[in-house]
Amino acid sequence: MEIKEAQNKVDQWIRTTGVRYFNELTNMTLLSEEVGELARIVARKYGEQSFKESDEHYDMADEMADILWVLICLANQTGIDLTDALIKNFEKKSKRDANRHINNDKLK
């Protein structure tokens, strides 16, 4: 699925099933909450924390999809084309970091 298609599908779902978008502040809070849920899984799977019984049925892919969903909602309601934004971000990073990582001894 292309990013633009995902933005359109989320918008269609919100308008038919979700009734309306939550306001931007609510969605920003939800985005933070979803990132926290992913962080909890990563801390337990790759960090030093152990899983609790309630964490046993985690789904990292689902948590990432939740983050993407809310981010798409925020983009839609603020008029941001994520495809265009990502293209511009690649250009910015490519120009700014052209030699930065190659010359970083910590990455060798």
C-alpha positions as CSV (number, residue, x, y, z in Angstrom):
1,M,0.0,0.0,0.0
2,E,1.3,3.4,-0.9
3,I,1.4,6.1,1.7
4,K,-1.2,8.3,-0.1
5,E,-3.5,5.2,-0.3
6,A,-3.1,4.7,3.4
7,Q,-3.9,8.3,4.1
8,N,-7.1,7.9,2.0
9,K,-8.1,4.6,3.6
10,V,-7.7,6.0,7.1
11,D,-9.7,9.1,6.2
12,Q,-12.4,7.0,4.7
13,W,-12.5,4.7,7.8
14,I,-12.6,7.7,10.2
15,R,-15.5,9.3,8.2
16,T,-17.6,6.1,8.0
17,T,-16.7,4.1,11.1
18,G,-14.9,6.4,13.4
19,V,-17.5,9.2,12.9
20,R,-14.9,12.0,13.1
21,Y,-11.3,12.6,13.9
22,F,-10.3,13.2,17.5
23,N,-8.9,16.7,17.8
24,E,-5.2,17.2,17.2
25,L,-4.3,17.4,20.9
26,T,-6.1,14.1,21.6
27,N,-4.3,12.5,18.7
28,M,-0.9,13.8,19.8
29,T,-1.6,12.3,23.2
30,L,-2.7,9.0,21.6
31,L,0.5,9.0,19.5
32,S,2.6,9.4,22.6
33,E,0.6,6.6,24.3
34,E,1.2,4.2,21.4
35,V,4.9,5.0,21.2
36,G,5.0,4.2,24.9
37,E,3.4,0.8,24.3
38,L,6.0,0.0,21.7
39,A,8.8,1.2,24.0
40,R,7.5,-1.1,26.7
41,I,7.8,-4.1,24.4
42,V,11.3,-3.1,23.1
43,A,12.5,-2.5,26.7
44,R,11.4,-6.1,27.6
45,K,12.5,-7.8,24.4
46,Y,15.8,-6.1,23.8
47,G,16.5,-4.3,27.1
48,E,17.1,-5.5,30.6
49,Q,13.5,-5.6,31.7
50,S,11.6,-8.9,31.9
51,F,8.1,-9.6,30.5
52,K,5.2,-9.6,33.0
53,E,2.3,-12.0,32.5
54,S,0.2,-9.2,31.1
55,D,3.0,-8.6,28.4
56,E,3.1,-12.2,27.2
57,H,0.9,-11.7,24.1
58,Y,2.6,-8.6,22.8
59,D,2.5,-7.8,19.1
60,M,5.3,-5.4,18.1
61,A,4.0,-5.1,14.5
62,D,0.5,-4.2,15.8
63,E,1.9,-1.5,18.0
64,M,3.9,0.0,15.1
65,A,0.7,-0.1,13.0
66,D,-1.1,1.8,15.8
67,I,1.6,4.5,15.8
68,L,1.4,4.7,12.0
69,W,-2.4,5.0,12.2
70,V,-2.4,7.9,14.6
71,L,0.4,9.6,12.7
72,I,-1.7,9.3,9.5
73,C,-4.7,10.8,11.4
74,L,-2.6,13.8,12.4
75,A,-1.3,14.2,8.9
76,N,-4.8,14.1,7.4
77,Q,-6.3,16.5,9.8
78,T,-3.5,19.0,9.4
79,G,-3.3,18.8,5.6
80,I,0.1,17.1,5.4
81,D,0.8,14.8,2.4
82,L,3.1,12.3,4.1
83,T,4.5,11.1,0.7
84,D,5.7,14.6,-0.1
85,A,6.9,15.1,3.5
86,L,8.9,11.9,3.4
87,I,10.5,12.8,0.0
88,K,11.5,16.2,1.3
89,N,12.9,14.5,4.5
90,F,15.0,12.1,2.4
91,E,16.4,15.1,0.5
92,K,17.2,17.0,3.7
93,K,18.9,14.0,5.3
94,S,20.9,13.2,2.2
95,K,22.2,16.7,1.9
96,R,22.8,17.3,5.6
97,D,24.2,13.9,6.4
98,A,26.1,13.2,3.1
99,N,29.3,12.5,5.0
100,R,28.3,12.6,8.6
101,H,27.7,8.9,9.2
102,I,30.5,7.7,6.9
103,N,32.9,9.8,8.9
104,N,31.5,8.6,12.3
105,D,34.1,6.3,13.9
106,K,31.4,5.1,16.3
107,L,29.7,3.4,13.3
108,K,32.7,1.6,12.0
